[in-house]
Amino acid sequence: MSAARRRVVPGIVFVALAAALWGTDALFRRGLALELPASVVVFYEHLFLTLATIPLLARIPWRRVQWTPRVIASLALIGIGASATATFLFTMAFRYGDPTTPLLLQKLQPLIAIAAAWALLGERPRVRLGGFAAVAILGAYLISIPQPTQASVAQLAPALLAVGAATLWGLGTVLGRGMSTTFAPAELTALRFTIGLPASALILLVDEGPVGFTVVQATDVPALLALAAVPGLLALWLYYRGLAGTPASAATLAELAFPLSAIIINRFAFGTTLTATQWLGIGLLAGTLVVLSRLSQRGYEHVGVEAEAPEPALHR
């Protein structure tokens, strides 16, 4: 085994653990999304996460950070786009009642991240993405529509919301990877939520008005805290920890733990089952990501992880 691959393996383990925890999201988010406006759920999720990570902000060497326009813009996009806005879209998708499809469609995120890493960070894959993207899109469509020949607007709405969230999260992955040499994973986690908090407050004000801040009941707090802690804080910290030493394209194989855990949990918690065409869609999407990961890692075995690392800046 090459030295480069040995450096990648520990990071992939952390990514897999984080991905498995993401699969628990529906246990908490689905019930909250059906009881509360999505903007309310997202604001309080960010509030609890910000309070939990405030001590981490004190660890940031503020005076030594080079606050270039690139750093400031990346942080803003991560907090506003990949945190507040993406989570709002994702939570909205659960209001349509299906707890599995929004989660499964997040497997588009690695493909988006690979394309964005190629465009923004110069992590150029050794394969053309066009054909793989076409197969992945077909897989995503089959996952979204249980009866693919009878698509309706009502079925497409949650899928489009989930894909929008995946796109923003994919971009956040790449921007975060670009910042990995400026901030430690825990520090960037704290910045992500802290910047996302005012953005989520603005979304809540636009969506519900000032009354939206007071609709949460005491009975909602345990689920909000669990949502923030398990698929939120813990999973994101593990993901940052793993991604810091793992190229975005090499992490896709470990992220397959996400749909696996989501399917198992939702089957036993909500009794959801998938149609034959949805299983086919999962196979197409997962197979695409596995092949891409394998082909990309062949390149890393020869050039090394460091050769693919971005210039000093930040991380997802």
C-alpha positions as CSV (number, residue, x, y, z in Angstrom):
1,M,0.0,0.0,0.0
2,S,1.4,3.4,-1.0
3,A,2.2,6.1,1.6
4,A,-0.4,8.4,0.0
5,R,-3.2,5.8,0.5
6,R,-2.1,5.1,4.1
7,R,-2.7,8.8,4.8
8,V,-6.1,8.7,3.2
9,V,-7.5,5.7,5.1
10,P,-7.9,7.2,8.6
11,G,-9.8,10.2,7.1
12,I,-12.2,7.9,5.2
13,V,-13.1,6.1,8.4
14,F,-14.2,9.4,10.0
15,V,-16.2,10.3,6.9
16,A,-18.0,7.0,7.0
17,L,-18.9,7.5,10.7
18,A,-20.2,10.9,9.9
19,A,-22.2,9.7,6.9
20,A,-23.9,7.0,9.0
21,L,-24.9,9.6,11.6
22,W,-26.5,11.7,8.8
23,G,-28.8,8.8,8.2
24,T,-30.4,9.4,11.6
25,D,-31.6,12.9,10.5
26,A,-35.1,11.9,9.7
27,L,-35.7,10.5,13.2
28,F,-35.7,14.1,14.4
29,R,-36.3,16.4,11.5
30,R,-39.3,14.7,10.0
31,G,-41.5,15.1,13.0
32,L,-40.3,18.7,13.6
33,A,-40.9,19.6,10.0
34,L,-44.5,18.3,10.2
35,E,-45.2,20.3,13.3
36,L,-43.2,23.5,12.9
37,P,-42.3,25.8,9.9
38,A,-39.1,24.7,8.3
39,S,-37.5,28.2,9.0
40,V,-38.3,27.8,12.7
41,V,-36.6,24.4,12.9
42,V,-33.5,25.6,11.0
43,F,-33.2,28.8,13.2
44,Y,-33.3,26.9,16.5
45,E,-31.0,24.2,15.2
46,H,-28.5,26.8,14.4
47,L,-29.1,28.6,17.7
48,F,-28.3,25.4,19.7
49,L,-25.3,24.6,17.5
50,T,-23.9,28.1,17.9
51,L,-24.2,28.0,21.6
52,A,-22.5,24.6,21.8
53,T,-19.6,25.7,19.6
54,I,-18.9,29.2,21.1
55,P,-16.0,28.0,23.2
56,L,-14.3,26.8,19.9
57,L,-14.3,30.4,18.6
58,A,-11.9,31.3,21.4
59,R,-9.3,28.9,19.9
60,I,-9.1,30.7,16.6
61,P,-5.9,32.7,16.3
62,W,-7.8,35.7,15.0
63,R,-4.7,38.0,14.6
64,R,-2.8,35.4,12.6
65,V,-5.6,34.7,10.1
66,Q,-5.1,36.4,6.8
67,W,-8.6,37.9,6.1
68,T,-8.4,38.0,2.4
69,P,-11.5,38.6,0.2
70,R,-11.4,34.9,-0.7
71,V,-11.4,33.8,3.0
72,I,-14.3,36.2,3.9
73,A,-16.3,35.2,0.8
74,S,-15.8,31.5,1.5
75,L,-16.9,31.8,5.1
76,A,-20.0,33.8,4.1
77,L,-21.0,31.3,1.4
78,I,-20.4,28.3,3.8
79,G,-22.5,29.9,6.6
80,I,-25.2,31.5,4.6
81,G,-25.5,29.0,1.7
82,A,-24.2,25.6,2.8
83,S,-25.5,25.9,6.4
84,A,-28.7,28.1,6.7
85,T,-30.2,28.0,3.2
86,A,-29.3,24.4,2.4
87,T,-30.7,23.2,5.7
88,F,-33.9,25.2,5.1
89,L,-34.4,23.6,1.7
90,F,-33.7,20.2,3.1
91,T,-36.2,20.6,6.0
92,M,-38.9,21.9,3.6
93,A,-38.5,18.6,1.6
94,F,-39.6,16.6,4.7
95,R,-42.9,18.5,4.8
96,Y,-44.1,16.4,1.9
97,G,-44.1,13.3,4.1
98,D,-41.5,11.1,2.5
99,P,-38.5,10.7,5.0
100,T,-36.3,8.6,2.7
101,T,-36.2,10.4,-0.7
102,P,-34.7,13.7,0.5
103,L,-32.0,11.8,2.4
104,L,-31.1,9.5,-0.6
105,L,-30.9,12.4,-3.0
106,Q,-28.1,13.9,-0.9
107,K,-25.9,11.3,-2.6
108,L,-25.8,13.7,-5.5
109,Q,-23.6,15.9,-3.2
110,P,-20.3,14.1,-3.8
111,L,-20.8,14.3,-7.5
112,I,-21.5,18.0,-7.2
113,A,-18.4,18.4,-5.0
114,I,-16.2,16.6,-7.5
115,A,-17.3,18.9,-10.3
116,A,-16.9,22.0,-8.1
117,A,-13.5,20.8,-6.8
118,W,-12.4,20.5,-10.5
119,A,-13.7,24.0,-11.3
120,L,-12.7,25.8,-8.1
121,L,-9.7,24.0,-6.6
122,G,-8.0,22.4,-9.6
123,E,-8.7,18.8,-8.3
124,R,-9.0,17.5,-11.8
125,P,-10.4,14.0,-12.1
126,R,-8.8,11.6,-14.5
127,V,-12.2,10.8,-16.0
128,R,-14.8,12.8,-17.9
129,L,-17.7,13.6,-15.7
130,G,-20.4,13.9,-18.5
131,G,-21.4,10.3,-18.8
132,F,-21.2,9.7,-15.0
133,A,-23.3,12.8,-14.4
134,A,-26.0,11.5,-16.8
135,V,-26.2,8.1,-15.0
136,A,-26.3,9.8,-11.6
137,I,-29.1,12.1,-12.8
138,L,-31.1,9.1,-14.0
139,G,-30.6,7.4,-10.7
140,A,-31.7,10.5,-8.8
141,Y,-34.9,10.7,-10.9
142,L,-35.7,7.0,-10.3
143,I,-35.2,7.6,-6.5
144,S,-37.4,10.7,-6.6
145,I,-40.4,9.2,-8.5
146,P,-41.7,5.8,-7.2
147,Q,-43.6,5.4,-10.5
148,P,-41.2,7.0,-13.0
149,T,-43.7,7.1,-15.9
150,Q,-46.3,8.9,-13.7
151,A,-44.3,11.9,-12.5
152,S,-46.2,14.8,-11.0
153,V,-45.4,18.3,-9.7
154,A,-46.1,17.2,-6.1
155,Q,-43.5,14.4,-6.4
156,L,-40.9,16.7,-8.1
157,A,-41.2,19.5,-5.5
158,P,-39.5,17.7,-2.5
159,A,-36.9,16.2,-4.9
160,L,-36.0,19.7,-6.3
161,L,-35.7,21.0,-2.7
162,A,-33.4,18.2,-1.7
163,V,-31.3,18.6,-4.8
164,G,-31.0,22.3,-4.2
165,A,-29.7,21.5,-0.7
166,A,-27.3,18.9,-2.0
167,T,-25.9,21.5,-4.5
168,L,-25.3,24.0,-1.7
169,W,-23.7,21.4,0.5
170,G,-21.5,20.2,-2.3
171,L,-20.2,23.7,-2.9
172,G,-19.7,24.0,0.9
173,T,-17.6,20.9,0.9
174,V,-15.3,22.3,-1.7
175,L,-15.1,25.8,-0.1
176,G,-14.4,24.2,3.3
177,R,-11.7,22.0,1.8
178,G,-10.1,25.1,0.5
179,M,-9.9,26.5,4.1
180,S,-8.5,23.4,5.8
181,T,-5.1,25.0,6.2
182,T,-6.4,28.2,7.8
183,F,-8.9,26.8,10.3
184,A,-9.0,23.5,12.3
185,P,-12.1,21.4,11.7
186,A,-13.6,22.3,15.0
187,E,-13.0,26.0,14.4
188,L,-14.6,26.0,11.0
189,T,-17.5,24.1,12.4
190,A,-18.1,26.9,14.9
191,L,-17.7,29.5,12.3
192,R,-20.2,27.7,10.0
193,F,-22.9,27.7,12.6
194,T,-22.2,31.2,13.9
195,I,-22.4,32.8,10.5
196,G,-25.4,30.6,9.6
197,L,-27.3,31.8,12.7
198,P,-28.1,35.4,11.6
199,A,-28.8,34.0,8.1
200,S,-31.3,31.6,9.5
201,A,-32.9,34.3,11.6
202,L,-33.4,36.4,8.4
203,I,-35.0,33.5,6.7
204,L,-37.3,33.0,9.6
205,L,-38.3,36.7,9.6
206,V,-39.1,36.6,5.9
207,D,-40.9,33.4,6.2
208,E,-42.9,33.7,9.4
209,G,-42.4,37.3,10.7
210,P,-41.3,38.0,14.4
211,V,-43.9,35.6,15.7
212,G,-41.9,32.7,14.3
213,F,-39.4,33.1,17.1
214,T,-42.0,32.2,19.7
215,V,-43.8,29.2,18.3
216,V,-41.5,26.5,19.7
217,Q,-43.0,24.6,22.7
218,A,-41.1,22.9,25.5
219,T,-42.0,19.5,24.0
220,D,-40.1,20.5,20.8
221,V,-36.8,21.2,22.6
222,P,-35.6,17.6,23.1
223,A,-36.0,16.8,19.4
224,L,-34.3,20.1,18.4
225,L,-31.4,19.4,20.7
226,A,-31.0,15.8,19.4
227,L,-31.2,17.1,15.8
228,A,-28.5,19.6,16.5
229,A,-26.3,17.2,18.4
230,V,-26.3,13.9,16.5
231,P,-26.7,14.4,12.7
232,G,-25.6,18.0,13.2
233,L,-22.6,18.8,15.4
234,L,-21.1,15.4,16.0
235,A,-21.5,14.2,12.3
236,L,-20.2,17.5,10.9
237,W,-17.2,17.5,13.2
238,L,-16.3,13.9,12.2
239,Y,-16.8,14.8,8.6
240,Y,-14.4,17.9,8.9
241,R,-11.9,15.7,10.7
242,G,-12.0,13.1,8.0
243,L,-12.1,15.5,5.0
244,A,-9.1,17.4,6.2
245,G,-6.8,14.6,5.0
246,T,-9.0,13.2,2.3
247,P,-9.5,14.5,-1.3
248,A,-13.2,15.3,-1.9
249,S,-13.4,12.7,-4.7
250,A,-11.8,9.9,-2.5
251,A,-14.4,10.3,0.3
252,T,-17.3,9.3,-1.9
253,L,-17.0,5.6,-1.2
254,A,-17.2,6.1,2.6
255,E,-20.2,8.3,2.2
256,L,-22.2,5.4,1.0
257,A,-22.8,4.6,4.7
258,F,-25.3,7.5,4.5
259,P,-28.0,6.0,2.3
260,L,-27.5,2.6,3.9
261,S,-28.2,3.8,7.4
262,A,-31.0,6.1,6.2
263,I,-32.8,3.1,4.5
264,I,-32.4,0.9,7.5
265,I,-33.5,3.5,10.0
266,N,-36.5,4.7,8.0
267,R,-37.6,1.2,7.3
268,F,-37.9,0.4,11.0
269,A,-38.8,3.8,12.4
270,F,-41.4,4.8,9.7
271,G,-42.2,1.7,7.8
272,T,-41.1,3.2,4.5
273,T,-40.3,0.8,1.6
274,L,-38.8,1.5,-1.7
275,T,-40.1,0.4,-5.1
276,A,-38.0,-1.6,-7.5
277,T,-37.2,1.4,-9.7
278,Q,-36.1,3.3,-6.6
279,W,-33.7,0.5,-5.7
280,L,-32.5,0.6,-9.3
281,G,-31.9,4.4,-8.9
282,I,-29.9,3.8,-5.7
283,G,-27.8,1.3,-7.5
284,L,-27.1,3.6,-10.4
285,L,-26.2,6.5,-8.2
286,A,-24.1,4.5,-5.7
287,G,-22.4,2.6,-8.5
288,T,-21.5,5.9,-10.3
289,L,-19.9,7.2,-7.1
290,V,-18.0,4.0,-6.4
291,V,-16.5,3.9,-9.9
292,L,-15.6,7.6,-9.8
293,S,-14.0,7.2,-6.4
294,R,-11.9,4.2,-7.6
295,L,-10.8,5.9,-10.7
296,S,-9.9,9.1,-8.8
297,Q,-8.0,7.3,-6.2
298,R,-5.8,5.6,-8.8
299,G,-4.5,9.1,-9.6
300,Y,-3.9,9.8,-5.9
301,E,-1.8,6.7,-5.5
302,H,0.7,8.2,-8.0
303,V,0.6,11.9,-7.3
304,G,0.0,11.8,-3.5
305,V,-2.6,13.6,-1.5
306,E,-0.5,16.7,-1.1
307,A,-0.3,17.3,-4.8
308,E,-4.1,17.6,-4.9
309,A,-4.4,19.9,-1.9
310,P,-5.6,23.4,-2.4
311,E,-3.6,26.5,-1.7
312,P,-3.8,27.8,1.9
313,A,-7.3,29.2,2.6
314,L,-10.1,27.1,4.2
315,H,-12.5,23.7,4.7
316,R,-16.2,22.2,4.3
